[in-house]
Amino acid sequence: MAGGVAGAPTPVPVLPDVHAVVLVHDDPAPDGPDGSFWLGQWRDSWTRSAHAAAVRDAREAIARGDIYQVNVVGHASAPYVGDPLPALGRVARLPGARYGGGLAGDGWAMATASPETLVEVRAGRVITRPIKGTRPATAAGRRELLASAKERAEHVMIVDLERNDLARLDGAGPVRVDELFAVRRWAGLWQAESTVSAPVTGRLDLAAVLRAMCPGGSVTGAPKLAALAEIARLEPVGRGAGMGALGWVGPDYLDLGLTIRTAVADGERLHLWAGGGITWDSDPAAEVAEAAAKAAPMRAALAG
């Protein structure tokens, strides 16, 4: 985003910032056994106590009035030996992924199982579907998510931010919220999603769309520029491909998913990212547990 503060360096420098191909398959690896693939122990970029301390720091920034909320993300990596593509293929096939697929290049490969639309342009509308709010995919978890005033307030703030992002677009008309706080399932979690859209009234320039929408509000916070400054201050490891975008660009459509459920392989290690939105009402221990719950399906898929 123009004017945003740069964060920590990426842990996967071999991965390019932008990669495009003529055709992207919806599965980065064929079905089949992993052969000689071996995955070692995960190493987190910060301890649980350091993560909790970052949540407390974020709450202090909210108390000062610097921000209203901020998304705090942690990174983990594990050594591997062998071909990582079958393991990444399992990530891409996790249930609930609207954007399940991957890319590979010289010395790197990645897979995403993202349920979240960063931006879509189709049938005369520009659309974003922010996700904010998570609970275990049980009947009790669903009731708790729907009843949580904290989760709903956090979600509505991000919806308002995305409305503002869409409103900045030349070539788009009045913004509306088509659906608010709908509960969807991703792997073993319930998550709250809204749909925000505007009619296309003129020419939409791809670069302008990306400048307006990236990075996504649900993985930054509000106000977005101030949240980016807090992210740069709090997170010890860069997000790399995590919290970016992957999808399709055509002559008359655009469909990009926010890479919130993404794993990347370089030549030696597998990497993944997980986090959550912090508000004044956030409990540090609960936020650490939520990030772990989001990462758990990916870790299990990679381990096979």
LOKE-922616 format. One line per field, with one value per residue (C-alpha): residue in one letter; x, y, z. Coordinates in steps of 0.2 Angstrom, whole numbers, plus 5000, padded with zeros to 4 digits. Each point is the difference from the previous one (the first is absolute). Example, Ala and Ser with C-alpha at 12.3 -4.5 7.8 and 13.67 -1.06 7.14 Angstrom:
% residues 2
residu [a/s] $
c1 [5062/5006] $
c2 [4978/5017] $
c3 [5039/4997] $
END
This chain:
% residues 304
residu [m/a/g/g/v/a/g/a/p/t/p/v/p/v/l/p/d/v/h/a/v/v/l/v/h/d/d/p/a/p/d/g/p/d/g/s/f/w/l/g/q/w/r/d/s/w/t/r/s/a/h/a/a/a/v/r/d/a/r/e/a/i/a/r/g/d/i/y/q/v/n/v/v/g/h/a/s/a/p/y/v/g/d/p/l/p/a/l/g/r/v/a/r/l/p/g/a/r/y/g/g/g/l/a/g/d/g/w/a/m/a/t/a/s/p/e/t/l/v/e/v/r/a/g/r/v/i/t/r/p/i/k/g/t/r/p/a/t/a/a/g/r/r/e/l/l/a/s/a/k/e/r/a/e/h/v/m/i/v/d/l/e/r/n/d/l/a/r/l/d/g/a/g/p/v/r/v/d/e/l/f/a/v/r/r/w/a/g/l/w/q/a/e/s/t/v/s/a/p/v/t/g/r/l/d/l/a/a/v/l/r/a/m/c/p/g/g/s/v/t/g/a/p/k/l/a/a/l/a/e/i/a/r/l/e/p/v/g/r/g/a/g/m/g/a/l/g/w/v/g/p/d/y/l/d/l/g/l/t/i/r/t/a/v/a/d/g/e/r/l/h/l/w/a/g/g/g/i/t/w/d/s/d/p/a/a/e/v/a/e/a/a/a/k/a/a/p/m/r/a/a/l/a/g] $
c1 [5000/5007/5007/5000/5015/5011/5000/5013/5010/4991/5006/4999/5011/5000/4982/4996/4989/4990/4998/4989/4997/4988/4991/4999/4995/4988/5011/5019/5003/4993/4992/5012/5012/5013/5014/5016/4992/5004/4994/5010/4994/4992/5009/4989/5007/4995/4995/4982/5006/5007/4984/4990/5011/4997/4981/5003/5010/4986/4987/5011/5001/4981/4998/5011/4989/5013/4989/4983/5006/5015/5003/5015/5008/5013/5011/5006/5012/5006/5014/4995/5009/4992/4987/4988/4987/4989/5000/4995/4987/4991/5000/4992/4986/4995/4981/4992/5014/4992/5018/5008/5015/5019/5014/5018/5016/5019/5004/4983/4982/4984/4983/4984/4984/4993/4981/5001/4997/5012/4992/4989/4994/4987/4983/5001/5004/5016/4999/5010/4995/5010/5001/5002/4994/5005/4993/5002/4988/4988/4982/5006/5013/4988/4988/5015/5006/4983/4997/5018/4998/5019/5001/4986/5007/5017/4992/4989/5016/5008/4984/5000/5019/4996/4986/5012/5013/4987/4994/5017/4999/4997/4988/4989/4984/4991/5006/4988/5001/4991/5003/5005/5008/4996/5007/5010/5010/5019/5008/4996/4995/4985/5005/4989/4999/4992/4998/5003/4998/4998/4994/5013/4996/5016/5017/5008/5019/5008/5014/4988/4989/5015/5006/4983/4997/5018/5004/4983/4991/4997/5019/5005/4988/4992/5005/5010/5016/5001/4997/5014/5012/4995/5003/5017/5004/4993/5003/5018/4999/4993/4984/5007/4986/4989/4986/5004/4989/4998/4987/4995/5001/4991/4995/4983/5002/5011/4999/5013/5000/5008/5014/4995/5003/5016/5015/5017/5014/5018/5014/5002/4985/4981/4992/4983/4992/4985/4993/4984/4993/5003/4988/4999/4989/5013/5007/5018/4999/4984/5009/5015/4988/4990/5016/5005/4983/5001/5017/4995/4991/5015/5013/4990/4998/5018/5005/4988] $
c2 [5000/5017/5009/4983/4996/4986/4985/4988/4990/4985/4983/4993/5012/4988/5003/5014/5014/4998/4984/4997/4986/4997/4985/4996/4982/4999/4987/5003/4981/4984/4987/4987/4995/5012/4987/5006/5016/5004/5015/5005/5010/5016/5016/5015/5017/5005/4991/5000/5012/5012/4998/5005/5014/5007/4999/5010/5013/5001/5003/5014/5008/4999/5008/5014/5003/4996/4986/4992/4982/4991/4983/4992/4985/4988/4989/4982/4989/4982/4991/4987/4988/4993/5007/5012/5001/4986/5007/5017/4992/4994/5018/5006/4986/5005/5002/5017/5008/5011/5003/4983/4998/5005/5006/4994/5008/4998/4995/5003/4994/5005/4995/5009/4994/5017/5003/5019/5011/5015/5007/4993/5009/4991/5003/5019/5000/5002/4989/4996/4987/5004/4987/5004/4989/4982/4986/4981/4992/4993/5004/5009/5009/5007/5006/5009/5008/5007/5006/5008/5019/5001/4990/5010/5017/4995/4993/5016/5011/4990/5000/5019/5000/4990/5011/5015/4990/4997/5018/5006/4991/5011/4990/4993/5007/5000/4987/4988/4986/4985/4988/5003/4988/4984/4985/4988/4985/4998/4983/4998/5018/5012/5017/5016/5007/5015/5005/5018/5006/5014/5001/5003/5017/5003/4993/4991/5000/4984/5010/5012/4986/4991/5017/5003/4982/4994/4995/4994/5008/4984/4997/5018/5009/5017/5014/4990/5011/5001/4981/4997/5010/4990/4984/5005/5004/4984/4986/4993/4991/5006/4992/4995/4992/4999/5013/5004/4995/4985/4998/5003/5015/5000/5012/5004/4994/4999/4988/5001/4991/5006/4988/4998/4981/4998/4989/5003/4988/5007/4988/4995/5005/5001/5017/5005/5015/5002/5013/5010/5017/5009/5012/5008/4985/4987/4988/4996/4981/4998/5009/4989/4985/5006/5002/4982/4994/5008/4992/4983/4994/5005/4992/4984/5000/5003/4986/4988] $
c3 [5000/4996/5015/5010/5012/4994/5012/5004/4986/4993/5006/4982/4990/4985/4998/4987/5006/4984/4989/4986/4988/4985/5008/5019/5004/5015/5009/5001/5001/4995/5012/5006/5013/5006/4997/5009/5007/5018/5011/5015/5016/4998/5007/5003/4997/5018/5015/5007/5013/4987/4990/5015/5004/4982/5003/5016/4990/4987/5014/5007/4982/5000/5017/4994/4985/4987/4992/5002/4997/4992/4993/5008/4991/5004/4990/5002/4989/5000/4991/4987/4988/4984/4988/5009/4986/5007/5017/4993/4989/5016/5006/4984/5003/5017/5001/5000/4988/4987/4994/5000/4989/4999/4990/4998/4993/5001/5017/5008/5000/5010/5003/5007/5007/5002/5003/4998/4985/4999/4985/4986/4984/4991/4992/5002/5018/5011/5015/5016/5014/5016/5013/5018/5015/5004/5011/5000/4987/5013/5004/5016/4990/4987/5014/5009/4984/4996/5018/5002/5001/4999/4983/4993/5004/4993/4984/4997/5002/4986/4989/5002/4995/4984/4996/5000/4989/4987/5001/4995/4983/4985/4989/5014/5006/5017/5012/5009/5013/4992/5014/5018/5012/4991/5009/4988/5003/4996/5005/5019/5003/4998/4993/4998/4982/4992/4982/4995/4982/4988/4982/4986/4993/4989/4997/5014/4999/5007/5008/5008/5007/5008/5007/5008/5007/5004/5013/5006/5014/5009/5002/5004/5011/5001/4996/4987/4999/5019/5002/4987/5011/5015/4990/4996/5018/5007/4988/5000/4984/4983/4993/4983/4990/5015/5000/4982/4985/4988/4986/4982/4989/4983/4987/5008/5018/5015/5015/5013/5016/5016/5004/5019/5000/4990/5001/4991/4996/4997/4997/5018/5010/5000/5006/5006/5008/5012/5011/5004/5003/5016/5009/5017/5005/4995/5012/4996/5005/4989/4985/5001/5001/4985/4989/5005/4995/4983/4997/5006/4984/4989/5011/5000/4981/4998/5011/4991] $
END
